[in-house]
């Protein structure tokens, strides 16, 4: 994930389950797991990955799920994320 996103990837504990997390720009982050309960090193679970991208605003508001995809490989799941409805549009600023 670090190679694909060009950002550091960390294994984090999310409510008792582990996941790979990559912090992105604009208060967004990516979480990837290979089971419904988190990461597993069991050989039978290594063929199914889920990638989710979230947007966080403030501590009191739950993070918003922007996209989710599942595939047989970690990078494939990441590549299939569909977040078109949540794109950040940068408008050019005019300079006087």
C-alpha positions in Angstrom: 0.0 0.0 0.0 2.8 2.4 0.7 4.2 1.9 -2.8 0.9 2.4 -4.5 -0.2 5.5 -2.4 3.4 6.8 -2.0 2.6 7.4 1.7 3.6 5.5 4.8 1.4 2.5 5.7 0.9 1.3 9.3 -0.8 -1.6 11.0 -3.3 -0.1 13.4 -5.7 -1.5 16.1 -9.3 -0.5 15.2 -11.6 -1.4 18.0 -9.8 -4.7 18.8 -9.1 -5.6 15.1 -6.0 -4.9 13.1 -5.9 -3.2 9.7 -3.5 -1.6 7.3 -4.0 2.2 7.4 -2.7 4.9 5.0 -3.3 8.5 5.8 -4.1 10.5 2.7 -4.7 14.2 2.0 -7.8 16.2 2.8 -8.7 14.3 6.1 -9.0 11.0 4.2 -7.5 7.6 5.0 -7.5 4.2 3.6 -8.1 1.0 5.6 -7.4 -2.5 4.2 -8.2 -5.9 5.8 -8.1 -9.5 4.6 -11.0 -10.7 6.8 -14.3 -9.2 8.0 -12.8 -8.9 11.5 -9.4 -7.4 10.5 -6.0 -8.7 9.4 -5.2 -12.4 9.6 -2.0 -14.3 8.8 -4.0 -17.5 8.2 -3.3 -18.9 4.7 -7.0 -19.5 3.9 -7.8 -15.8 4.3 -5.1 -14.4 2.1 -7.1 -14.5 -1.1 -9.8 -11.9 -0.1 -9.0 -8.2 0.6 -11.3 -5.3 1.4 -10.2 -1.7 1.0 -12.2 1.2 2.3 -11.6 4.9 2.1 -12.9 7.3 4.8 -13.3 11.0 5.4 -12.9 12.4 8.9 -14.0 15.8 10.0 -14.1 16.2 13.8 -13.7 13.8 16.7 -17.4 13.9 17.7 -18.7 12.9 14.2 -18.3 9.3 12.9 -16.0 9.0 9.9 -17.8 8.9 6.6 -17.2 5.9 4.3 -16.5 7.2 0.8 -15.8 4.0 -1.0 -15.3 0.2 -0.5 -14.0 -2.5 -2.8 -13.1 -6.2 -2.4 -10.8 -8.3 -4.6 -8.5 -11.3 -4.4 -5.5 -9.1 -3.9 -4.7 -6.0 -1.8 -3.7 -3.8 -4.7 -6.6 -5.0 -6.8 -9.0 -4.0 -4.0 -7.4 -0.6 -3.8 -7.6 -0.2 -7.6 -11.3 -1.0 -7.6 -12.2 1.7 -5.1 -14.9 3.9 -6.6 -15.0 7.4 -5.0 -16.0 9.4 -8.1 -18.9 11.0 -6.2 -16.5 12.2 -3.5 -13.8 13.8 -5.6 -12.2 17.0 -4.4 -12.3 19.6 -7.0 -9.6 22.2 -6.9 -10.6 25.5 -8.5 -7.9 27.8 -9.7 -7.6 31.0 -7.7 -7.4 34.2 -9.6 -4.4 36.4 -9.0 -5.1 40.1 -9.3 
